[in-house]
Amino acid sequence: MAIDSPGNARAPQALADVPPTRALRVLIEGTDLTGKSTLAAGLVARLTDSGIQAAHQKGYLYRNPFLRLLGRWEANKYARSAMLNSMYIVSGLIDGLIETMRAKDPYVLVCESYVDRAIAYGIALRLGWISKLALTRTRCFPRFDLCILLRCDYNERISRREKRETVTVTDRLTTRDQHTHEAIANSYAMLVHRHSAVLILDTDEADAEEVLNRCFDSVIQLLRTGAYGTHGRLIEGGKNIASDY
């Protein structure tokens, strides 16, 4: 079935008649300064305007008991804390237990960063053995129907950092040198394929609107065809592709 262009005025009416048969879980991942927050907010707004119930949350899937404990620390202030990083990984493990006892929600859930981030950063920044162990046990964590991995050139990330009014400790830590940038990118490359489908986009090569359009098209394609839940597919613009990433 053809997908109406997000820019087409008829799209909201056409999509309003396409309720998801079960929750579609979308994960937006990537290093800091790649545009995750902008995309997450824009995608939820676009889906809502199209008559599809959508929710945006950051860093967690379910409200498990660990969240209240994690809420005592501001992650950006403790970017090098092995203990805090490990706690986020344990929180993901608890989510894996919770989802076996929980009915699926009838909407599209857009999650901005998840346990993948804690594992990738933990490995790249050497924040303890638990990150390496988690990399070998990814099946213990909840899997998303679509993982959108945003990438960005190192120099472009530096440029974006300098333009920010508020630069966090994590921003500076992950852009301190080319090696750290590449280490995090390589860690993500090992992780994202655990999800059912993966969409990889370079945000330094496309503007925010183009990135949003491509992600929106992919989500709608999955909703319309019900073609999600099959492990290990790479998609681009809603179509299967080959990738050497």
C-alpha positions, -999 to 999 in steps of 0.1 A, spaced: 0 0 0 14 34 -9 21 59 18 8 94 15 36 120 18 38 136 52 36 169 34 3 159 17 -27 176 32 -47 144 28 -24 123 50 -41 130 84 -75 119 71 -61 88 55 -41 78 85 -68 84 111 -84 51 99 -53 31 107 -54 22 144 -25 0 155 -34 -36 162 -10 -36 191 15 -12 206 42 -1 181 73 7 201 98 31 184 132 38 199 152 68 189 189 64 197 222 80 190 250 100 206 243 134 221 239 163 197 224 142 169 189 155 172 171 128 192 149 152 213 139 172 182 129 141 163 110 125 192 89 155 198 83 161 161 74 124 154 48 123 182 33 156 171 31 144 135 14 111 145 -10 129 168 -20 153 141 -26 123 118 -51 109 143 -28 82 158 -24 82 195 12 85 204 33 91 236 69 103 242 90 92 271 127 94 278 150 68 291 125 42 303 99 18 290 79 10 321 77 27 355 96 1 374 108 6 410 143 16 399 130 48 383 123 66 415 158 57 427 174 69 394 154 101 396 176 112 426 205 118 403 207 140 372 224 117 347 242 146 329 260 156 361 272 120 367 281 110 331 312 91 343 295 72 371 298 35 366 273 29 394 246 51 378 252 36 344 249 1 358 216 11 375 202 21 341 211 -13 327 195 -31 357 164 -10 351 163 -23 316 165 -59 329 135 -52 352 116 -39 322 122 -72 305 105 -90 334 76 -65 336 67 -68 300 60 -105 303 32 -97 328 18 -66 311 -7 -61 283 4 -40 254 -8 -4 252 -30 6 223 -8 34 209 26 42 194 52 47 220 82 68 211 111 63 235 140 87 234 171 67 245 170 35 264 193 8 279 211 7 246 226 41 255 238 30 289 254 -1 274 270 19 245 283 46 267 294 22 294 315 3 269 330 33 251 337 52 283 348 21 303 323 24 330 325 -10 344 321 -47 335 284 -48 336 282 -29 303 303 -56 286 282 -84 302 250 -67 291 262 -66 255 263 -104 255 229 -106 271 208 -82 249 179 -107 247 172 -100 284 161 -65 275 129 -54 258 131 -51 221 116 -23 200 97 -27 168 117 0 152 150 15 163 159 48 147 197 54 150 208 90 144 244 95 135 264 127 130 299 137 119 322 145 148 330 180 136 293 187 131 286 176 167 313 200 179 296 228 160 263 220 175 277 219 209 292 254 205 258 267 195 240 253 225 230 277 253 235 250 279 262 225 273 260 194 296 288 173 310 278 145 287 279 168 257 315 177 265 325 142 275 312 126 243 328 152 220 362 154 238 380 137 210 375 117 178 383 84 195 355 88 220 331 97 193 340 67 172 339 43 202 303 53 211 293 50 174 308 15 172 291 4 204 258 15 190 265 -4 158 268 -36 178 236 -29 197 209 -17 174 205 -49 155 189 -65 185 157 -47 176 131 -59 151 138 -32 125 165 -5 122 165 28 104 199 45 103 200 82 94 228 108 92 215 140 106 244 160 92 234 151 57 197 158 60 177 186 76 154 180 105 123 180 83 137 154 60 147 132 89 112 135 104 95 127 71 115 95 66 109 83 102 72 91 99 69 72 66 86 42 82 63 42 113 32 45 91 44 17 68 48 -6 98 13 3 111 -4 -1 78 11 -35 69 14 -48 105 49 -58 94 67 -55 127 80 -81 151 103 -98 126 138 -97 140 168 -82 123 155 -61 94 171 -30 82 147 -5 67 149 29 50 119 50 42 97 20 50 114 -4 26 139 -32 33 175 -24 24 209 -38 25 235 -21 47 272 -25 54 269 -5 86 
